[in-house]
Amino acid sequence: MRIELAAAVFETDEHAEEVLTLLSLFRKGRHAWVVPPRLTATAASFIERHMTDLRAPVYKQLMRKAATLQHVYRAPTASKPVRISPEDVKEHVEDLGRPAVLVVENNRSDGMFVKAVAKIFGARDVLKALDDRWLVIEHGGGTDIYRRAQEEHVSFRRCSRAATLLDSDRLAPGTPEKNADRIAELRALGVRVHVLTLREAENYVPNKVLHAVKPIRNSSARLTHLKQLDHDQRGHFDMKHGFRKTSGVPEQQRRLFAGTPAKVITGLNDGFGQHILEVFESMADRLSEADLARDVGEDVPDELRGLLAMLREIL
């Protein structure tokens, strides 16, 4: 997150412990220090009072770099900094020292999805945050995910650094996501929420990944049939289970799959199994945005960049 400290925080020594903790977080790269040029002298004076001769030059250089980079963040898309005053510095430091939290239904499979997306889009900052546990992916379970997302959100005292990623479970494009009322409640509370446009995370996986799902002989045959679907059909097909659980095309999808040859429906009956996202993550370094746009949909890269932007908001 981008953090700006008020001049009053540096002018008193009352909160020196908290400020030094923040400066350490800035040095480690966990958060970005926003330093208005007018505050450099005040911040430098604080550093001189509270740091040894060996440490002070390092933090002064960090301060000068932060001050000179301010023009970079004048773009309309730049996030506003979190502003910290003496009255709230202690609570902010507690929040900023904790890991950010992404609540998902299944931390293993959804975690693999998030890592795969970060690799494809070169989001090294997100990957580092996951590796260093600056960002943790919290298991929410089925309907408990809404409760867990709310609990994580309110556990932060000043600066909520919790978000949630949800499957839409849509059976057709343009239809309301599952549990739309509960999602609206989370957003009303201020929880950051990304609901996948397509049915599930597995629907975002490109062809070369599906082809590599073992046993490859079966996946290759199913992929031949999957390629007969249009983007809307593919985006709402049950990639894991196919049509077997519903004994054919479910009633809610009859219109979506109308006209699809019977041999295609039969060929997709078993789906691609439970290990799609595991293969997705393992192959992510060999995938590109173009693979997603071509196989899954032209709007998909922009959507997934939006997911990464949400994660950066809480890091």
N, C-alpha and C positions, 0 to 999 in steps of 0.2 A: 504494500500500500504506500501511497505518497503521504508523507507526514510533515506538517509545518508546526514548529514550536514558536509560541508567542514570545516576544522579547522579555516579558515579565518572568518567564520560566528561567531564563538565563540570568536575570538581574538579582535573583535571590539564591541563596545556597540551601534553602529549606528543602528543596526537592532534588538535591544533587544526586542522590542515589538513583532515583528514577531516571533522571536525565542521562546519567552515565550508562545505565542499562540500555536506553534508547540509542545512544551513540554507538554502543557495541553492536546492536542489531543492524544499524545502518552500515557499519563497517563490514559485517558479515554478508551484506546484500539481502537481508530478509525484508527490509523495507527501504524506500527511497526517501532521502532527506531533502525536503524543499526548503531552501534558504534564500529568502528575499535579500538582495544585495545590501539593503539598508541595515540588516541585522548581523552582518558578518563581524563587525567590531565587538558587538555585545557577546556573540557566541564565542569569539576568539578569547575574550576576557574570561569567560567561564572555563574554557578549556585550560587556560594558563593557571587558573586557581586550583583546579581539581585533578590535573594530570601531571605525571612525572615528565621530566625533560625528554625522556625517550618516547613517550606516548604522544605528547602534545603535538609535535610536528605532523604525525600521521593523521591525527584528527583535524588539524587545521587544513591540511591538504584535502581531506575528505570534504570539509566545509566549503573550501574555495571551489572545488569541482562542482559541488551541488549548486552553488550560487551561480556559476557560469553556465550551467545547463538549463537554467530556468526558461530561456527562450524556446527550448525544445517543446515545452508543455503548453504553449499558447494555442495549439490547435484546438478547434471546437470539440474534437473527440477525446481530448485528454480528460482524465478523471480529476475531480476537484480533490485537493489534499485534505486529509483529516487534520484539523487545527486543534492544537493542544494548549490549554491554559494551565496556570498553577492550580486552579480549582479542580481540574479533572485529570491531571497528569498521572496520578497513581493508578486510577482505574484504566486509563488508556494503556499504560505500560503493561498492566496485567493482561489486557486483551491482546495487545500486539506481541507479547511474548509467548502466547499460546499458539498451537498449530491452527491454521484455517481448517474448516471441516466441510467436506462434500458428502452429503447423505444420499445414499443410493439404495436400491432395493436389495442388490446382492453385491457385497463389496469385492468379491472375487471376480465375477464375470464383468460387472460394470467397471471395476477398476482396470481390467484388461482393455476394455473399450476406451476409457479415458487415456490410458497410456499409449494406445495405438494411435489415437487421434493426435496426441501431442507429438509423437514421433513423425507422423506424416506431415504435419504443418511446421515442423522444426521448432516447436515450443520448448526450447531447452530450459527456460526458466520454470515451466510447469513440471518438467521431468525432474529437475534438481529439487524442487520443492517436495515432490513425492519421495525422492530418494532420501532426502534429509529430514523427512517427516515434518516439514514446515506446512505441508498440506496432507491431511489424512482422509482416507475414504472410509466413511462410517457405514456399517451394515444397518439398514433400516428395516429389512423384511418386507412383507406384503403391505397390509394396511397400516402397519405400525410406522411406516416411513414418514407419514404426515405428522404423527406425534413426535417422532425422533427429530425431524427437521425443525419443528417448533421448539423443542427442548434445547437443541444446540443453538438456535438463534437467540433465545432469551438468556442463555448462559453467559453471553458476552454482556458486559455492563455498559460500555460506552460505544464500542465499535464492533458491530456484529460482523463476524467473519465466517458465517455459515451460509451454505447454499445447498440446493438439492437438484439432482438430475433424475428425471422420471421418464419412463416409457409412456407413450400416449395410449398404447393398446387400441389405436384406431383400426377398425376393420375396413374403412374406406376413406379416401381423401376428403378433407373438409368437414368431417364429422367431429363432434366434441370429443375431447380426450376423456379417458376413463377417470371417474372421480373429479370431474371438472369443478364441482362446488368446493371440494376440499383443497384443490389447487388454488382456487380463488381466495380461500381463507388464508392460506400461507402467504400469498402475495399481499393481501390486505395488512398482514402483520409486518410486512417489510422483508420477508424472506426472499432471497434471490432464488428463482426457480427457472430451470430450463426443461421444457417438455419437448421431447423429440417429436419432430413433425411426422416422421414415419412411425410404423407400428412399434418396433422395438429396436434395440441397439443392433441386433443381428441383421436388420434390413439395410444397414449402412455398409455392409461388407461387400467389396468388389469381387468380380468373377474369379480372378486368379487365386484369391483366398479360398473361395468356395470349392474350386477345383482341387485344392490341396487338402481338403478335409478327408481324413481317412474313414473308411476304405476309399481310396481315390477312384477305383473302378466304379463304385456306386455314385460318388459325387460327380464324376465326369458325365455319367448318363443323365443325372438329375439336372446338371447345369445346362445340358443341351435343351431340356424342356424349359428351364427357367428363362432362357434367352428368348423364348417365344412370348413371354409376358411383356406388356408395356411397363413404363416406369411406375405408374400408379398401382398396377397389379403387384408388381415386384415389391413395392414399398409397403404393402399391407398383407402380403402372404406370410404365413407362419413358417419362417425359415427353419426353425428347429424341428417342428413336428409335422409339417406339411398338412395334409387334409385327413390324416388317419384318425386323429382325435375327434373329428367332427363327421367322420364317415362320408367324406366328400366335401364339396364347397358348402360352407354354412349359409343359412338363410340370409344373414346380413350381408353376405358378399355375392349373392346371386347376380345382382345387377353389375357389379364390378367385373365379374368373370364371365359374363354372358358372351357367348360366341367363342370362348376358348375351346379349342379342340379337346375332345374327351381323352385322347392319348396323352396330352400335356398334363391334364389334371391327374390322370392315373400315374404318370411318370413322376409327379411331384408329391405323390401320396405320403411318402415317408419323411420328407424334408431332409435337412442336412445334419441333424443331430445336435447334441449338446455342446460340442467343442468348437463351435464356429469362432467365438471371440478369442479363444486361446490361440487358434491359428492366426487370427487377425493380428494379435499383438506380436506374435513371433515373426510375422512377415512384414510388419509395418515399415521397417527401414527400407524395404524394396517397393513401397507403394508411393503414389503421388496423388495430388489433388485431381489430376487428370483422370486417374483410374476411378475415383469417386464420381466425378462429373459425368463420365461416359457411361458407367455401369449403373449407377444409383440414381443420379439426377443432377441437372445443371445447378440447382439451388443448394445442393448438399454442402459444397465447400464453404459457402457463406454461412450456412447454419452452424457448421462445426467451428468456424472461426468465432462465431458468437458464443459458443459454449466455452471456448478457451478464454475469450474476453471476460466472461463471467468469473472464471476461476482467477484470473489476474486481479479482478476487483477485490477478492478476499485474501490474496496472498500477503 
